[in-house]
Amino acid sequence: MFLGVIGWTLYMVAGKQYVEAMYAVEYAEFLGGEVSTVTSLKDFIANYIFIGHVADICQIVLYLLATMSIVDLLNTNGCFDFLSEWIMTRNSRRLMWMMALITYILSANLDNLTTALMMFAIMRQLLPATRFRMYYGAVIVIAANAGGCLTVIGDVSTLMLWVKEAVTPSSFSAAMFLPSVVAVVVPTYLISRKLPEQISINTSRIRYRGDDTTLTRWQRILMLFVGIGGLWFIPTFHHLTQLPPFVGALCVLALFGVVNELCNRKLIKNDLPFLRPVPRFMQTESIQTILFFIGVSMAIAALQETGALYTAALWCDEHIHNIYISSLILGVISAFLDNVALVLTSISMYDVVDLAKVSSDIDAGYLSSFALNGQYWQLVAYCGGVGGCILSIGSTAGYALMKCENVSIWWYLRHISGKVVIGWLAGLGVYFLIDSFIR
């Protein structure tokens, strides 16, 4: 956040050259024949350039607030308690596969960090303190990040692609399905081989206190169906109304709130508490995710307005000129730096190309990668998401694992990183084969 503020402060101070180079016509219309002054320049930057980026950022923040509120209500009413019942088994490898599957599915529908935090809580309830719990946590991180790449609502970066109108929900999910599955299956299989046949679990069921929830099993199933189904309806709402995705998310949250009050009407009438506390680390991480996204987006927007990202894109076009090599570089860097920041930067470097307006003497094959549903957007989301799992410091879910289970970077590097790399490259190979011979 500090970096974003500093970036725009410097732009406000030295922005005259950038405004004259990139917004000469718009600035002349803004002046209306008057002489340019320091005040008019700052007014133009604040109310014409900066406010546009703020609007784009606010769309994502409002969407995240709405979806996180839906997840919070689901958790409050015990709708996720079924998960711990379904995956309760002493077979260590079956338990790991079930955790990976549930995390992958939930992450495709919910925010991947929220999904990872929720699965960490379930893991800590089921498994006593043991060194094997770190392996389960690592698989949760991998499945959460890979599942976030499956849909446009599963991760902040894929949501940005959708808001930018670089991808459509159905086409994106179809292209990402097999690569993301491979990226989960391969490392999960390799990690599961390190586990013993049987593992001790806490078999005692969670006893509800009087202030937890009184919802019946069918009421919780209804709320789970409405909440998850509503999130799946958001792309359809956007297609029908052409309104931004956050409007659909707010609509789903409003309807879900009505269902929540109907299911808890007896407690509300009797003025009885029905909320059970959400683990504090889940609340803190959710807020930090939003604040981190705001800061990163502001910093990237400042770089974009100086033309730095455009210069970087030209260098990549001239010296690399291959989206697969660019994606590999992005994936490797994502292991060391935060994958969200890198993916957002990669997205901001290029505009969506309209192939109908491309000249015939230009490399149309390369430019088609940047068209609607082009390979570049898909590869950026995949390599940034899965590549961020190579090291524990590459994603917010990895950071959460380090804090929850005291996992060190060295332990993760020795036991997990190599397996993630194999799964990542295998998934990338599957994508290449499909792109080259099937599409």
Residue, then its C-alpha position, 0 to 999 in steps of 0.5 A: m500500500f505504501l508503494g502504491v501511494i508513493g508511486w502516485t505521489l511521484y506521478m503527481v509531482a513529475g506527471k507533466q511529461y507523461v500527461e503530454a505524451m499520453y493524454a495530450v488531446e484529452y488534456a487540451e479538451f480538459l483545459g478548454g483553451e486556458v493555460s496549463t497550470v500546476t493546479s490544472l495538471k494535478d486536477f486532471i491527473a486526480n479526476y481523469i487518470f487516477i479516478g479511472h484506476v480507482a473505479d477498476i480497483c473498487q470493482i474487484v474490492l466490492y466483489l471480494l467483500a461480497t463473496m467473503s461475506i457469503v463465505d462467512l455466513l456459510n461458515t457461521n451457519g455450519c454449512f462446511d461442517f459436512l466436510s469434516e464428516w465426509i473426509m474422516t478416515r484413518n487411511s492417510r493417503r485417502l485422506m490426503w486425496m479427499m482434502a485435495l479434491i475438496t480444496y480444488i472444488l471449493s477454491a474454484n467457487l470461492d476465493n482460494l485463500t479463504t478456501a485454504l484457511m478453511m481447510f487448514a482449520i478442518m485439518r487441525q481439527l482432524l489431525p493431532a499435532t504431527r509432522f505429517r500435517m505439514y504435508y497435508g497443508a502443502v497439498i491444500v496450498i497446491a490444490a487451492n491455487a490450482g483450483g483458483c485457476l479453473t474459474v474466473i471467480g476462483d482467484v483475484s487474477t482470474l477475476m481481473l482477466w474477466v473484468k478486463e474482458a480478456v476471457t469468457p468464463s466457459s472458454f477459460s474453464a474449459a482450457m484450464f480444466l485438464p492442466s489444473v487437474v494435472a497440476v494437483v494430481v501429480p504432486t499430490y500423488l508424489i507427496s502421498r508416497k511419503l505418508p504411512e498407511q494409517i494416521s491418527i485422527n481426532t474422531s470426536r465430533i464437534r459439539y455445538r454450544g447453545d450459541d453456535t447454530t440450531l439449523t437442521r441438516w437440510q437447512r444447512i444443505l439449502m444454504l450451501f446450495v444457495g451460496i455456492g449456486g449463487l456464485w456460479f450464477i454471477p457469470t450468467f448475471h453478467h452475461l444477461t445484464q452486462l453489469p460488472p461482476f460485483v453487481g451480481a455478487l451483491c445481488v447473490l449476497a442480498l438473496f443469501g442474506v434473506v435465506n439466512e434470516l428465514c432459516n434463523r428466524k426463530l433465533i432472531k425473533n427470540d433475540l438469541p445469538f446464533l453467530r459462532p466466532v470465526p477463527r481470527f486468523m481467517q478474518t485477519e487474512s481476508i482483510q489483509t488480502i483486500l488491502f494488499f490487492i489495493g496497494v499492488s493495483m495502485a502501484i501497477a497502475a502508476l507504472q502503467e501510466t508512466g509507460a514502463l509496462y508498455t516498454a517491458a511489453l515491447w522488450c518481451d515482444e522483440h527479444i522473447h516473442n514466445i508466450y510459453i517462454s514468457s509464461l515459464i519465466l513468470g512461473v519461476i519468478s512467482a515462486f520467489l515473489d507474490n504471484v498475484a502481483l506478478v500476474l496483475t503486472s503481466i495482465s496490465m502489460y498488454d491490451v486485448v487485441d481485436l484481430a479484425k483490426v490487425s494489419s495483415d503484414i503483422d504476425a497474426g499468429y502471435l497477436s492472436s494469443f492476446a485476443l479474447n480467450g487467447q493463450y497468453w491470458q490463460l497461461v499467465a493465470y495458470c503459470g502464475g497460480v501454480g508457479g506460486c506454489i513452488l516455494s511457500i513464499g510465492s502465494t498468500a496461501g503459502y504464507a498462511l501455511m507458514k504461519c499456521e504450521n510453522v513450515s520453514i522455507w527450507w523444509y518446503l523447498r526440500h520436500i515439496s518444491g520439486k514435486v510442484v515443479i513436476g506437476w506444473l510442467a506436466g500441466l503445461g505440457v498438457y495445455f501445449l498438446i491440447d493447444s497444438f493438436i486439438r484446438 
